[in-house]
């Protein structure tokens, strides 16, 4: 089974967590795109979605699914999104698609985070995938120095020869060389650094469930 087919399989499997009559939180990325395609098959059962990115909003609307602003809802039953890494406790690294801030906002509205990913994303300890951090541009060098003190190397993410600009008008640092043994403490600390908008560790908004696409089918992991 190809990686694309695995993504489609977990996207379809995530439909079982969508609550009929409730607005669903929708993330960003290639695996989530498969979920959005699957969601279109039951769109008459839900009022619509809250989206974590411009790209996902456009895909949802193109399929006839109404998109609500996050400010229009007080809570969501479920948020369904991918991950760049997920560990054995449901802690994740996210932000490879540069939507981490909006993803964390929508995740914070949800009673339950359902992660959809292929098996390659499961790790023992977070830190193998470069950690995305959305930052205010004038603080980038200082934040890079903070990471250097932790043994990490921060690189400004580029696109077409220019610093990538997020949907929020900010920049992304990708940090390598970290071993994130205590994701909760790490997320709490980095979020206090001046100029950090969001760090891509999702520990306070961890996954409740992860649907992993494997060669044997979809494996369901549940976290306390």
Secondary structure per residue as TSV (DSSP state, phi and psi in degrees):
chain	resnum	aa	ss	phi	psi
A	1	X	-	360.0	131.1
A	2	X	-	-73.5	163.7
A	3	X	H	-61.6	-36.7
A	4	X	H	-63.0	-40.4
A	5	X	H	-67.9	-36.9
A	6	X	H	-63.0	-41.8
A	7	X	H	-62.6	-41.4
A	8	X	H	-63.8	-37.9
A	9	X	H	-66.2	-45.1
A	10	X	H	-71.0	-30.6
A	11	X	H	-60.9	-43.1
A	12	X	H	-68.9	-38.9
A	13	X	H	-63.0	-29.6
A	14	X	G	-68.5	-17.6
A	15	X	G	-59.4	-28.2
A	16	X	G	-65.7	-17.3
A	17	X	G	-95.6	-5.6
A	18	X	-	-75.5	129.3
A	19	X	-	-93.8	120.0
A	20	X	T	-57.6	135.9
A	21	X	T	83.3	-1.7
A	22	X	S	-114.8	145.7
A	23	X	-	-69.4	137.3
A	24	X	E	-108.0	140.0
A	25	X	E	-83.5	132.5
A	26	X	E	-125.4	130.2
A	27	X	-	-86.1	-148.2
A	28	X	-	-141.1	146.1
A	29	X	S	127.6	175.7
A	30	X	H	-66.1	-37.9
A	31	X	H	-70.5	-39.6
A	32	X	H	-64.7	-33.5
A	33	X	H	-58.3	-37.2
A	34	X	H	-66.6	-38.1
A	35	X	H	-64.6	-43.2
A	36	X	H	-59.2	-42.6
A	37	X	H	-60.2	-41.5
A	38	X	H	-68.7	-38.5
A	39	X	H	-60.5	-31.9
A	40	X	G	-60.9	-24.8
A	41	X	G	-74.8	-16.5
A	42	X	G	-123.5	22.6
A	43	X	G	-61.2	-23.7
A	44	X	G	-72.9	-10.8
A	45	X	G	-92.8	-7.8
A	46	X	S	-128.2	151.4
A	47	X	S	-67.7	-30.6
A	48	X	-	157.5	-157.1
A	49	X	E	-139.7	158.1
A	50	X	E	-108.8	127.6
A	51	X	E	-106.6	151.2
A	52	X	S	-99.9	3.5
A	53	X	S	-159.0	161.5
A	54	X	H	-62.7	-41.3
A	55	X	H	-61.6	-44.8
A	56	X	H	-67.7	-38.5
A	57	X	H	-58.4	-46.1
A	58	X	H	-63.9	-39.3
A	59	X	H	-67.7	-43.3
A	60	X	H	-60.3	-48.3
A	61	X	H	-64.7	-36.7
A	62	X	H	-63.4	-26.2
A	63	X	T	-95.9	8.0
A	64	X	T	81.8	21.3
A	65	X	-	-100.8	124.6
A	66	X	-	-68.4	138.3
A	67	X	E	-112.3	125.4
A	68	X	E	-99.2	147.6
A	69	X	-	-71.3	145.6
A	70	X	G	-58.5	-28.8
A	71	X	G	-72.5	-10.9
A	72	X	G	-88.2	-7.4
A	73	X	-	-121.9	152.5
A	74	X	S	-100.5	-24.4
A	75	X	-	-162.8	162.5
A	76	X	B	-128.3	142.8
A	77	X	S	-68.6	-36.6
A	78	X	-	-151.4	146.8
A	79	X	E	-122.6	127.9
A	80	X	E	-117.9	121.6
A	81	X	E	-154.9	164.6
A	82	X	-	-89.2	-170.9
A	83	X	-	-153.6	152.1
A	84	X	S	-86.1	-28.7
A	85	X	E	-150.3	147.4
A	86	X	E	-143.6	136.2
A	87	X	-	-101.3	-173.6
A	88	X	T	-73.1	-6.5
A	89	X	T	-106.4	-3.0
A	90	X	S	93.0	3.7
A	91	X	-	-76.3	144.0
A	92	X	E	-132.3	158.4
A	93	X	E	-111.4	129.9
A	94	X	-	-137.4	162.1
A	95	X	-	122.5	4.3
A	96	X	T	-59.0	-27.2
A	97	X	T	-95.0	6.8
A	98	X	S	72.1	15.1
A	99	X	-	-106.4	19.9
A	100	X	H	-59.6	-36.1
A	101	X	H	-66.4	-49.3
A	102	X	H	-67.1	-34.3
A	103	X	H	-62.0	-41.6
A	104	X	H	-70.0	-34.2
A	105	X	H	-63.5	-48.0
A	106	X	H	-67.4	-39.5
A	107	X	H	-59.7	-35.8
A	108	X	H	-68.5	-19.9
A	109	X	H	-83.2	-16.4
A	110	X	B	-93.1	143.4
A	111	X	S	-74.5	-24.4
A	112	X	-	-146.7	131.8
A	113	X	E	-103.4	120.2
A	114	X	E	-108.1	115.6
A	115	X	E	-90.9	133.6
A	116	X	E	-119.9	126.6
A	117	X	E	-160.1	166.3
A	118	X	E	-92.7	163.6
A	119	X	G	-61.9	-21.3
A	120	X	G	-66.7	-15.5
A	121	X	G	-84.3	-10.2
A	122	X	B	-80.7	128.2
A	123	X	-	-132.5	160.7
A	124	X	S	-75.8	-43.7
A	125	X	S	-136.4	134.6
A	126	X	B	-66.2	146.8
A	127	X	T	134.0	-11.3
A	128	X	S	-69.2	-47.5
A	129	X	S	-74.3	135.9
A	130	X	-	-55.1	128.8
A	131	X	E	-78.0	117.4
A	132	X	E	-80.0	139.5
A	133	X	E	-136.6	119.3
A	134	X	E	-83.5	130.1
A	135	X	E	-135.0	155.3
A	136	X	-	-73.8	129.3
A	137	X	G	-51.5	-39.4
A	138	X	G	-68.5	-14.0
A	139	X	G	-100.1	-1.7
A	140	X	H	-57.9	-45.4
A	141	X	H	-65.2	-41.1
A	142	X	H	-66.5	-40.9
A	143	X	H	-65.3	-38.6
A	144	X	H	-59.7	-38.0
A	145	X	H	-66.7	-37.7
A	146	X	H	-60.0	-44.3
A	147	X	H	-67.8	-35.8
A	148	X	H	-59.7	-36.2
A	149	X	H	-66.6	-19.7
A	150	X	T	-97.7	5.7
A	151	X	T	90.0	8.8
A	152	X	-	-101.1	157.1
A	153	X	E	-117.4	117.4
A	154	X	E	-99.7	130.8
A	155	X	E	-123.7	133.3
A	156	X	E	-70.1	127.4
A	157	X	-	-73.9	132.4
A	158	X	E	-113.7	157.1
A	159	X	E	-148.5	122.1
A	160	X	T	55.6	38.5
A	161	X	T	80.0	3.4
A	162	X	E	-127.4	155.6
A	163	X	E	-56.0	131.7
A	164	X	-	-61.6	138.1
A	165	X	-	-111.4	123.9
A	166	X	-	-74.0	173.9
A	167	X	T	-59.6	-20.0
A	168	X	T	-95.7	3.1
A	169	X	S	80.7	21.3
A	170	X	-	-119.2	-176.4
A	171	X	E	-110.4	165.8
A	172	X	E	-121.5	130.6
A	173	X	E	-100.8	134.5
A	174	X	E	-108.1	124.9
A	175	X	E	-113.6	123.8
A	176	X	E	-109.7	166.2
A	177	X	S	85.9	11.0
A	178	X	-	-98.5	149.0
A	179	X	-	-121.7	109.8
A	180	X	B	-97.7	82.6
A	181	X	S	-76.9	-27.0
A	182	X	-	-127.2	81.8
A	183	X	H	-58.4	-37.5
A	184	X	H	-63.3	-48.6
A	185	X	H	-66.3	-39.6
A	186	X	H	-63.1	-48.2
A	187	X	H	-60.3	-44.5
A	188	X	H	-60.2	-44.7
A	189	X	H	-65.2	-51.7
A	190	X	H	-64.3	-34.6
A	191	X	T	-65.4	-14.9
A	192	X	T	-86.9	-13.0
A	193	X	S	-70.5	131.4
A	194	X	T	-59.4	129.1
A	195	X	T	97.8	-14.0
A	196	X	E	-78.9	124.5
A	197	X	E	-87.2	-51.6
A	198	X	E	-152.9	135.9
A	199	X	E	-95.3	143.5
A	200	X	S	-78.3	13.2
A	201	X	E	-83.8	123.2
A	202	X	E	-107.4	86.7
A	203	X	S	-108.9	-44.2
A	204	X	T	-70.5	-26.9
A	205	X	T	-114.9	61.3
A	206	X	-	-78.1	169.1
A	207	X	-	-76.1	140.5
A	208	X	S	-88.5	-32.8
A	209	X	E	-140.1	145.0
A	210	X	E	-128.6	127.4
A	211	X	E	-100.8	110.6
A	212	X	E	-102.9	127.4
A	213	X	E	-82.2	117.1
A	214	X	E	-123.8	168.3
A	215	X	T	-62.1	-23.0
A	216	X	T	-90.0	-1.0
A	217	X	E	120.0	-164.7
A	218	X	E	-85.5	121.9
A	219	X	E	-99.2	129.1
A	220	X	E	-101.7	122.4
A	221	X	E	-111.3	131.7
A	222	X	E	-117.5	137.9
A	223	X	-	-118.1	142.1
A	224	X	-	-72.0	360.0
